[in-house]
Amino acid sequence: MKTEYKTKVRTVLFEFLQENPDRGFTAIDLLTYLQLNIEGVNKTTVYRNLDRLCEQGIIYKYREPEHEGWFYQYSTEHTHCNTHMHGKCSKCGKLFHIEDDFVNEFEKNVMDNYGLKIDFGKTLIIGICQACS
């Protein structure tokens, strides 16, 4: 296993993640934030770090229907984002981890009735959260 070095980029990147635990962001959002805090950061560094964090389960990578490109979210205590559903508020942008028992039942019903295995790592339910209703 490779040793992870604590670099200035990684330190500032984790500050960004901790400041935005319930919000999706793009690689460009992160690049902009890093460039405001560290001189000389480039896109390659950002994408390399995002890929590594996805592999480690620290961030969740997803697509939104109305946008091109990938969005990311800090997984906080959720290190297995490919095993449950995700919801997003279309008003405030907050992301939710949906891990209730009904998810397993829903997965079984979809498989039984349609022969479709759900890819939870790519599933996003869009609606309006209680705070915004």
Phi and psi in degrees as GROMACS dihedral restraints (atoms count N, CA, C in turn):
[ dihedral_restraints ]
;  ai    aj    ak    al  type     phi  dphi    fc
    3     4     5     6     1   -71.3    20    10
    4     5     6     7     1   143.2    20    10
    6     7     8     9     1   -78.5    20    10
    7     8     9    10     1   134.4    20    10
    9    10    11    12     1   -92.4    20    10
   10    11    12    13     1   122.3    20    10
   12    13    14    15     1   -90.4    20    10
   13    14    15    16     1   142.1    20    10
   15    16    17    18     1   -88.1    20    10
   16    17    18    19     1    96.2    20    10
   18    19    20    21     1   -97.6    20    10
   19    20    21    22     1   167.5    20    10
   21    22    23    24     1   -61.0    20    10
   22    23    24    25     1   -40.8    20    10
   24    25    26    27     1   -60.6    20    10
   25    26    27    28     1   -47.6    20    10
   27    28    29    30     1   -64.4    20    10
   28    29    30    31     1   -37.8    20    10
   30    31    32    33     1   -62.7    20    10
   31    32    33    34     1   -48.5    20    10
   33    34    35    36     1   -69.2    20    10
   34    35    36    37     1   -36.3    20    10
   36    37    38    39     1   -59.9    20    10
   37    38    39    40     1   -44.9    20    10
   39    40    41    42     1   -68.1    20    10
   40    41    42    43     1   -31.2    20    10
   42    43    44    45     1   -61.2    20    10
   43    44    45    46     1   -44.9    20    10
   45    46    47    48     1   -59.3    20    10
   46    47    48    49     1   -47.1    20    10
   48    49    50    51     1   -61.3    20    10
   49    50    51    52     1   -44.0    20    10
   51    52    53    54     1   -69.1    20    10
   52    53    54    55     1   -27.3    20    10
   54    55    56    57     1   -79.1    20    10
   55    56    57    58     1   -16.2    20    10
   57    58    59    60     1  -130.8    20    10
   58    59    60    61     1    52.6    20    10
   60    61    62    63     1   -68.6    20    10
   61    62    63    64     1   -25.4    20    10
   63    64    65    66     1  -111.5    20    10
   64    65    66    67     1    16.5    20    10
   66    67    68    69     1  -123.2    20    10
   67    68    69    70     1   139.8    20    10
   69    70    71    72     1   -80.2    20    10
   70    71    72    73     1   153.2    20    10
   72    73    74    75     1  -147.3    20    10
   73    74    75    76     1   160.3    20    10
   75    76    77    78     1  -102.6    20    10
   76    77    78    79     1   169.3    20    10
   78    79    80    81     1   -61.5    20    10
   79    80    81    82     1   -35.3    20    10
   81    82    83    84     1   -67.4    20    10
   82    83    84    85     1   -39.2    20    10
   84    85    86    87     1   -57.4    20    10
   85    86    87    88     1   -46.6    20    10
   87    88    89    90     1   -67.0    20    10
   88    89    90    91     1   -42.7    20    10
   90    91    92    93     1   -59.1    20    10
   91    92    93    94     1   -45.1    20    10
   93    94    95    96     1   -59.9    20    10
   94    95    96    97     1   -46.1    20    10
   96    97    98    99     1   -61.3    20    10
   97    98    99   100     1   -46.9    20    10
   99   100   101   102     1   -63.9    20    10
  100   101   102   103     1   -41.0    20    10
  102   103   104   105     1   -66.3    20    10
  103   104   105   106     1   -27.2    20    10
  105   106   107   108     1   -72.3    20    10
  106   107   108   109     1   -22.9    20    10
  108   109   110   111     1  -109.6    20    10
  109   110   111   112     1   -20.1    20    10
  111   112   113   114     1  -139.0    20    10
  112   113   114   115     1   132.3    20    10
  114   115   116   117     1   -79.0    20    10
  115   116   117   118     1   137.1    20    10
  117   118   119   120     1    86.0    20    10
  118   119   120   121     1    11.5    20    10
  120   121   122   123     1   -75.2    20    10
  121   122   123   124     1   137.8    20    10
  123   124   125   126     1  -122.4    20    10
  124   125   126   127     1   172.0    20    10
  126   127   128   129     1   -60.3    20    10
  127   128   129   130     1   -38.8    20    10
  129   130   131   132     1   -59.3    20    10
  130   131   132   133     1   -43.8    20    10
  132   133   134   135     1   -61.4    20    10
  133   134   135   136     1   -42.7    20    10
  135   136   137   138     1   -64.2    20    10
  136   137   138   139     1   -50.5    20    10
  138   139   140   141     1   -63.9    20    10
  139   140   141   142     1   -38.0    20    10
  141   142   143   144     1   -62.0    20    10
  142   143   144   145     1   -44.7    20    10
  144   145   146   147     1   -67.3    20    10
  145   146   147   148     1   -40.3    20    10
  147   148   149   150     1   -63.0    20    10
  148   149   150   151     1   -43.9    20    10
  150   151   152   153     1   -60.3    20    10
  151   152   153   154     1   -44.2    20    10
  153   154   155   156     1   -64.0    20    10
  154   155   156   157     1   -43.4    20    10
  156   157   158   159     1   -66.7    20    10
  157   158   159   160     1   -33.5    20    10
  159   160   161   162     1   -65.7    20    10
  160   161   162   163     1   -45.9    20    10
  162   163   164   165     1   -59.9    20    10
  163   164   165   166     1   -35.2    20    10
  165   166   167   168     1   -82.8    20    10
  166   167   168   169     1    -7.1    20    10
  168   169   170   171     1    77.6    20    10
  169   170   171   172     1    16.2    20    10
  171   172   173   174     1   -82.5    20    10
  172   173   174   175     1   -31.0    20    10
  174   175   176   177     1  -126.9    20    10
  175   176   177   178     1   156.5    20    10
  177   178   179   180     1  -108.3    20    10
  178   179   180   181     1   134.2    20    10
  180   181   182   183     1  -111.3    20    10
  181   182   183   184     1   129.6    20    10
  183   184   185   186     1  -150.7    20    10
  184   185   186   187     1   165.6    20    10
  186   187   188   189     1  -111.8    20    10
  187   188   189   190     1   148.8    20    10
  189   190   191   192     1  -109.4    20    10
  190   191   192   193     1   142.9    20    10
  192   193   194   195     1   -57.5    20    10
  193   194   195   196     1   -37.0    20    10
  195   196   197   198     1   -89.5    20    10
  196   197   198   199     1    -2.5    20    10
  198   199   200   201     1  -125.8    20    10
  199   200   201   202     1   148.4    20    10
  201   202   203   204     1   -88.5    20    10
  202   203   204   205     1   159.0    20    10
  204   205   206   207     1    84.0    20    10
  205   206   207   208     1   176.0    20    10
  207   208   209   210     1   -98.6    20    10
  208   209   210   211     1   150.0    20    10
  210   211   212   213     1  -115.6    20    10
  211   212   213   214     1   156.8    20    10
  213   214   215   216     1  -132.4    20    10
  214   215   216   217     1   154.9    20    10
  216   217   218   219     1  -144.8    20    10
  217   218   219   220     1   140.3    20    10
  219   220   221   222     1   -65.5    20    10
  220   221   222   223     1   130.1    20    10
  222   223   224   225     1   -83.5    20    10
  223   224   225   226     1    -8.8    20    10
  225   226   227   228     1    43.9    20    10
  226   227   228   229     1  -118.2    20    10
  228   229   230   231     1   -82.7    20    10
  229   230   231   232     1    -3.8    20    10
  231   232   233   234     1   -93.8    20    10
  232   233   234   235     1    95.3    20    10
  234   235   236   237     1   -96.3    20    10
  235   236   237   238     1     0.1    20    10
  237   238   239   240     1  -127.0    20    10
  238   239   240   241     1    67.2    20    10
  240   241   242   243     1   -71.2    20    10
  241   242   243   244     1    -6.1    20    10
  243   244   245   246     1   -91.3    20    10
  244   245   246   247     1     6.3    20    10
  246   247   248   249     1  -113.5    20    10
  247   248   249   250     1     4.3    20    10
  249   250   251   252     1  -147.9    20    10
  250   251   252   253     1   168.8    20    10
  252   253   254   255     1   -85.9    20    10
  253   254   255   256     1   165.1    20    10
  255   256   257   258     1  -130.4    20    10
  256   257   258   259     1   144.8    20    10
  258   259   260   261     1  -123.8    20    10
  259   260   261   262     1   151.2    20    10
  261   262   263   264     1  -136.0    20    10
  262   263   264   265     1   133.5    20    10
  264   265   266   267     1   -78.0    20    10
  265   266   267   268     1   126.1    20    10
  267   268   269   270     1   -76.5    20    10
  268   269   270   271     1   -10.9    20    10
  270   271   272   273     1   -93.5    20    10
  271   272   273   274     1   -54.4    20    10
  273   274   275   276     1   -98.7    20    10
  274   275   276   277     1   -14.6    20    10
  276   277   278   279     1    85.7    20    10
  277   278   279   280     1     1.3    20    10
  279   280   281   282     1   -64.3    20    10
  280   281   282   283     1   140.5    20    10
  282   283   284   285     1  -106.6    20    10
  283   284   285   286     1   142.8    20    10
  285   286   287   288     1  -124.7    20    10
  286   287   288   289     1   143.3    20    10
  288   289   290   291     1   -94.9    20    10
  289   290   291   292     1   120.1    20    10
  291   292   293   294     1  -104.4    20    10
  292   293   294   295     1   105.0    20    10
  294   295   296   297     1  -123.3    20    10
  295   296   297   298     1    17.9    20    10
  297   298   299   300     1   -68.6    20    10
  298   299   300   301     1   164.9    20    10
  300   301   302   303     1   -58.4    20    10
  301   302   303   304     1   -30.1    20    10
  303   304   305   306     1   -63.9    20    10
  304   305   306   307     1   -23.0    20    10
  306   307   308   309     1   -62.8    20    10
  307   308   309   310     1   -43.7    20    10
  309   310   311   312     1   -64.1    20    10
  310   311   312   313     1   -41.1    20    10
  312   313   314   315     1   -65.9    20    10
  313   314   315   316     1   -42.7    20    10
  315   316   317   318     1   -60.6    20    10
  316   317   318   319     1   -45.7    20    10
  318   319   320   321     1   -59.0    20    10
  319   320   321   322     1   -44.5    20    10
  321   322   323   324     1   -64.3    20    10
  322   323   324   325     1   -44.1    20    10
  324   325   326   327     1   -63.0    20    10
  325   326   327   328     1   -41.0    20    10
  327   328   329   330     1   -64.6    20    10
  328   329   330   331     1   -42.1    20    10
  330   331   332   333     1   -65.9    20    10
  331   332   333   334     1   -47.2    20    10
  333   334   335   336     1   -64.3    20    10
  334   335   336   337     1   -41.9    20    10
  336   337   338   339     1   -88.4    20    10
  337   338   339   340     1   -26.9    20    10
  339   340   341   342     1  -126.2    20    10
  340   341   342   343     1    -7.5    20    10
  342   343   344   345     1    67.1    20    10
  343   344   345   346     1    26.8    20    10
  345   346   347   348     1  -112.7    20    10
  346   347   348   349     1   122.8    20    10
  348   349   350   351     1   -89.4    20    10
  349   350   351   352     1   123.4    20    10
  351   352   353   354     1   -76.1    20    10
  352   353   354   355     1   134.0    20    10
  354   355   356   357     1   -96.9    20    10
  355   356   357   358     1    94.0    20    10
  357   358   359   360     1   -63.2    20    10
  358   359   360   361     1   -27.1    20    10
  360   361   362   363     1   -65.8    20    10
  361   362   363   364     1   -14.6    20    10
  363   364   365   366     1  -123.0    20    10
  364   365   366   367     1    14.0    20    10
  366   367   368   369     1  -101.2    20    10
  367   368   369   370     1   127.1    20    10
  369   370   371   372     1  -136.4    20    10
  370   371   372   373     1   120.8    20    10
  372   373   374   375     1   -98.4    20    10
  373   374   375   376     1   126.8    20    10
  375   376   377   378     1  -107.9    20    10
  376   377   378   379     1   132.3    20    10
  378   379   380   381     1  -161.8    20    10
  379   380   381   382     1  -160.1    20    10
  381   382   383   384     1  -119.3    20    10
  382   383   384   385     1   125.3    20    10
  384   385   386   387     1   -71.7    20    10
  385   386   387   388     1   166.2    20    10
  387   388   389   390     1   -60.1    20    10
  388   389   390   391     1   -39.3    20    10
  390   391   392   393     1   -64.4    20    10
  391   392   393   394     1   -30.1    20    10
  393   394   395   396     1   -94.3    20    10
  394   395   396   397     1   -11.4    20    10
